[in-house]
C-alpha cells in the first residue's frame, strides 16, 4: 500500500483530502520535504527546478509513490508545492514549477531521460 497510515486518519474522522494529505506527509515524509524545498528553490529562482534521484533509494521510492498517483500528485502540488506544477518522467527525474508540459515536450524529455543526455535507462 502506498500510504498505509491513511486508514488511521480516516478513522479519526478527517475528510478524505485531509486524511490522504496527512498520510502522504507521514508515509513519504522525505519526499514531501524534498518537493517543498524544490518549490521554494523554483520560487526563488523564478524558473522551474529539475531534479533526478536514485529510484531505488528511500527518497526515490517515495517520489515515485507521490507522482504515480493521479489523486496524490495534484494534492501535493496544491498543498505542499504552493500550487506549482509537478512533472515526472522515467523512474527518476522530475520538475517542480513552470507551466504544464505539452505532450510533445513530455515525450522528448522522457526520451532524453532514457537515452541521454539527461539520464539513461539503466538508472
C-alpha positions in Angstrom: 0.0 0.0 0.0 1.4 3.4 -0.9 0.0 5.3 2.1 -0.7 2.8 4.8 -1.4 5.4 7.5 -4.5 6.7 5.6 -6.8 4.3 7.4 -5.8 5.7 10.8 -6.6 9.3 9.7 -9.9 8.3 8.2 -10.8 6.5 11.5 -10.1 9.8 13.3 -12.8 11.4 11.2 -10.7 13.5 8.9 -12.1 14.3 5.4 -10.8 12.3 2.5 -8.5 15.2 1.5 -7.2 15.8 5.0 -6.6 12.1 5.6 -4.8 11.5 2.4 -2.6 14.5 2.8 -1.7 13.5 6.4 -0.9 10.0 5.2 1.3 11.3 2.4 3.1 13.6 4.9 3.7 10.7 7.3 4.4 7.9 4.9 6.5 9.9 2.4 8.0 12.5 4.7 11.3 12.7 2.9 9.8 13.3 -0.5 7.3 15.8 0.9 10.2 17.8 2.5 12.2 17.4 -0.7 9.5 18.7 -3.0 8.6 21.5 -0.7 12.3 22.6 -0.8 12.3 22.3 -4.6 9.2 24.5 -4.8 11.0 27.2 -2.7 14.0 26.9 -5.0 11.8 27.4 -8.0 10.1 30.4 -6.4 13.4 32.0 -5.5 14.9 31.3 -9.0 11.8 32.4 -10.8 12.0 29.3 -13.0 11.4 25.5 -12.8 13.7 23.3 -10.9 14.8 19.9 -12.3 15.7 17.0 -10.1 17.0 13.5 -10.5 17.2 10.9 -7.7 18.1 7.2 -7.5 14.7 5.4 -7.9 15.9 2.6 -5.6 16.7 4.9 -2.7 14.2 5.6 0.1 13.7 9.1 -1.3 13.4 7.9 -4.9 10.7 5.3 -3.9 8.7 8.0 -2.1 8.9 10.4 -5.0 7.6 7.6 -7.3 4.7 6.9 -5.0 3.7 10.6 -4.9 4.0 11.2 -8.7 2.4 7.9 -9.7 -1.0 8.7 -8.1 -3.4 10.8 -10.0 -5.1 11.7 -6.7 -1.9 12.5 -4.7 0.1 14.4 -7.3 -2.4 17.3 -7.6 -2.8 17.4 -3.8 0.9 17.7 -3.3 1.1 20.4 -6.0 -1.5 22.4 -4.2 -0.8 21.8 -0.6 3.0 21.1 -0.5 4.4 22.9 -3.5 2.4 26.1 -3.3 0.4 25.4 -6.4 3.4 24.7 -8.6 3.2 22.1 -11.3 4.9 18.7 -10.8 6.2 16.7 -13.8 7.8 13.2 -13.6 9.5 11.1 -16.3 11.4 7.8 -16.5 11.7 6.5 -13.0 14.0 9.1 -11.5 13.6 12.6 -12.9 11.1 15.4 -12.3 10.5 19.1 -12.4 8.9 21.5 -9.9 7.4 24.7 -11.2 6.8 26.1 -14.7 3.9 25.5 -17.0 2.3 22.2 -17.6 4.3 20.5 -20.2 2.7 19.8 -23.5 2.6 16.1 -24.7 5.4 16.6 -27.3 7.7 18.2 -24.7 7.0 15.3 -22.3 7.8 12.8 -25.0 11.1 14.4 -25.7 12.0 14.8 -22.0 11.1 11.1 -21.4 13.5 10.1 -24.3 16.3 12.3 -23.0 15.9 10.7 -19.6 16.3 7.2 -21.1 18.7 7.7 -23.9 20.7 10.7 -22.7 21.8 13.4 -22.2 19.7 13.9 -19.0 19.8 10.3 -17.8 20.0 6.7 -19.1 17.6 3.8 -18.9 19.9 1.8 -16.6 19.5 4.3 -13.8 
